[in-house]
Amino acid sequence: MRSLAVSAALLLAGCASTPTEVATAPTPPPAEAAKPPVALQYLYGSPEAAVAVRATNARIADYGVWRIKQRPKDSVVLAAGATMEAPAFEPCGNKPFAAVFDADETLIWNLGPMRYFAEKGTPFDPKIWDQWEKTGAGKAVAMPGTVEMVNALRAAGVTVIANTNRSTANAKGSEDTLRAAGLGEFKHGETLFLMGDDAGGSSKDGRRAAIASRYCVIILGGDQLGDFSQQFNVRDLPAAQRMALATTAGATALWDKGWFLFPNPVYGPWEKLGRGDVFPSDKQWEPK
């Protein structure tokens, strides 16, 4: 009996000391990370957006190579005082050719701050953006097909210029960011124009005019209508009137024929549209 008791005690002791036998609570599965907003999913992650952007860049490259052979009489930059209803353009003369692009969401995708804003659930913060302009080199990426487009234009003899509302105070950071994205050299005051270069504030018209005084601008590219004319950004301009301006005969003659618009569902003036602007009252429908 004693031997049996000792054996039982040893067995129990062995069981108590064996880690694999200790009951443990099951490990809960990792929580699924919150999905980013739909607009960010589309623009930065979907093949649909990648294909659309690459196709736009391919059209730009083909158009630029073709256009310089025509030696156009006029630039695609609206002359001072011209309107979309009565368009007139800066003359080219014998000036060298240039293509002028916005930077953000036109040449590069700003993955760094957009991820931060989405994860924190915060709106756009100018202080965070200021840090991004200073230190974002290597974290922004060239949009699909942009490197090839820029290289094709430069090889054809077209100077590539960025006209962006990034700050002059962060010029070096923007130069570094564009270079690190594989887009080559941009130099402030020569091929990089920034908000603060003139008294126009966020309006790019003055900078466009300065560029057109030195170059025959055959291409304008951007993701917002203000990248083509400040007329589209007049304060309190009704949505219907803004739509009418963008679809005038003058504007229609330029879309994809010198003016190239990139998709950007993430941010823009259209964020202020109301339900009535999006869904006309005469198109209301209810299921029965």
N, C-alpha and C positions, 0 to 999 in steps of 0.2 A: 504493500500500500504506500509505504514511504517513497519507494522508487517511482511509483506512479505519480505521487504528489510532486516530487522534485521535477520529474519530466514535464508535468503540466505547468509548473511554475516557470521552468526554462522556456517552454513553448510560449507562454504568455509574455515573458520578458522579451523574447525574440520578436514577437509580433509588435510589441510596443515600440521597439527600437528600429523597426524597419520603416523608412520614410515612405516607401511606395504603398504601404498599407494605411497610412494616415488619410482620413477622409478630408478632402479639400473642396471648397466651393468652386463650381465651374467658372471659368474665365468668361466674362461677358464679351460678345463680339464687339470689335471697334465700332464706335459710332460713325455713321456715314457723314462725310464732310458735306456741309451745306453747299448746294449747287450755286454757281454764280448766276447773276441775273441773265435772263434769256438773251438780251441784246449782246452781252459779253460772250455768251456761249456761241452765238451765231458768228459775230465778227472775228473773234480770236481763235475759235476752235473748230468751226465747221468747214467741211470741204466745199460747201456751197459758196461761202464767202471767199475762200481761197481761189476757187475757179473764177469767180466774178472779178476779183482784184487782178489776178494774173491776166485775164482777158483784156481788162482796161489798160494795163501796162503794155501788153503786146500791141494794142491799137495805137497807143501813144508813140511807141518806138517806130512802128511802120509809118504813121502819119508824119513824124518828124523827118525821117529819112526821105520821104516823098516830097514833103513841103519845101525843103531847102532847094530842091532842084527847080522850083517854080520862081524863085526870087520874088516873094510877094511884095506888093507895093505898100501894104499896111501891116502893122502889128495886130495882135489880137487883144491889146490893152486899149480900153476905151479912152478916148481923148477927154481932156478936161471939158466939162459942161455937156458932154454927150449923154444921152439917155438910152434906155433899152428900146423906147418907142422910136427914137431917131438916133441910131447908133452911128458913131464916127470913131475912127481909131488913130492911134499915134502912127505917124509915117515911119517907114523902115529906112528909106534912103539906101545907103551902102553900109549900114551898121551890121556888125556880126550877129549871128543868130543866137538866140537863147530860149530855153524852156524854163518856166518859173513855176515852182511847186510850193504848196504849203508843206510843212514838215509832219506834224502830228496827225496820225491816221491818214496820211497821204504818202509819205515816204517811209515812215516807221510806225509800228504799233507800240504803244506805251504800256507794255505788259506789267511793268513794275508797279506804278501807282494805281492802275486799274484793279490789279489783284488786291492791293492793300485796301482800297476803298470798299471793294466787294466783301472782303473777309471781315472788315471792321463794321460794315454796315453803315458807313458814314458817307455823306455827300462830298462833292468836290471841295477840297481844302487848299486854298492858294498857298498856304505855308508849306504843306506837304509837297505841292507841285514845284515850289521854288527849290526845295531840296532835290527833287527829282531832276530838274534842269541842271543842277550843279553836279550831281553824282550818278546820273543814270547811265553813263557810258557802259556798254557791255550788257545791259539789261533790256534795252529797247531792241527790237528786231526789225530788219527790213521787211516790208510787206512782200507777199508772193510776187515774184517777177520784177521787183523794183530794181534790184542790182543789175539784172540783164537789160532793163529799159534804160537806166542811167548810162550804162556802159555803151549801149548802142548809140545813144544820142551824142555822147562825147566823141565816140569814134567817127561819127559823121560830121563833126565840127561844130556841134551845138553846145554852148555853155549851159550847164545845169545850175540853176540858182534856187535857193530856198528863201521864201518870204513867209515868215512865221510870226505868230504873236508870242513866242517865247521872249524873255526879257533880255535887253542889252546887257544887264548886269551879269547875266549868266552866259555870255557869248561863248566863252571857252568850253563850258560844259556842253553846250549844244554842238559846237564843232567836234568835240570828242565823241559825243553820242552818235552823230551821223557817220563819223569815220569808223567807230567800233561796230556799227551795223553793216559795214562793208560797202558804204556808199561813196567812199573816196573823200577828198578834201573839200571842205567848205570854209571860206574865210570871211569873217565878219567885215561888212562894208564893201565886199567885192562880189562874193557869191552866196553870202548869208545876210539877210536883212531881217531885223528884229524890231519888236515893239519898243519904242524909245529912240529909234533912229531919227524920227521926225516928231512933229507936234500933233500928229494925227491920232495918237492913242492906238486903239485896237483896229481902226480903219487901215486897210492895206493900200488904199488908193494912192496916197502920196508916195509910198515905197514903190508901187508898181510904176508910177509915172517916172520916178527917178531911174528905175531899171530900163524902162522903155526909151529914155533919153539917150541911153548908151547902147542899147541892143535892139535888134529886130526880134521881138518876142513872138515866136510862132506857136507856142503852147502855154496854156495856163492849166494847172492841175490842182485840185483841192477836194475836200470832203464837205465843205460848206459853201453856200452861195456867195458869202462874203469874200471868198478866195478869188472871185471873178469881178465883183463890183460891190461897193458899199451901198449902192442903191437898194440891194436886197435886204440890207440890215438897218434901214431907217427905223428909228424908235417908234413903237406903237403902229407899225405898218400892219394893216389888217391882213389876216391869213389869206383871204381871197385875192387881195391885191398883190401880195407876194407871189402867189401862185400864178397870177396873170402876168407879172413881170418875167417870171422864169419861163413862160411859155409864149412870149411874144414872138413875132416873126424874126426879130433881130436875134433874140437868144436862141431860138430853135435852129437858126442858120449856123450857130457856133458850137452847139453841143456835139461832141465827138468830131468836130472839125476845127480844132484849135482850143476849145474848152472841154476839159475832161473831168468828170465828177466821179469820185470814189464813194462806195457805199460806207456809211457810218451810222448805224442805228443806236450808238451808245450815247452821243450827246449832240446838241445843236439847237438852233433857235426854235425848231419845230416842237421842242419839249413843252412849249407854252400853249400849244393848240388845245382847244376845248373839245368836248364831245360834239358840239354842233359843227365845228370846223372839220371834224373827221367824218361824221355821219350826217349828211344833209337831211333835212326834215322831209323832203319829198321822196326819200328812199327808205323811209321807215317800213318795217315789216314785222309782223307778229305771227307766230305759228297758231294754228287753230286746233 
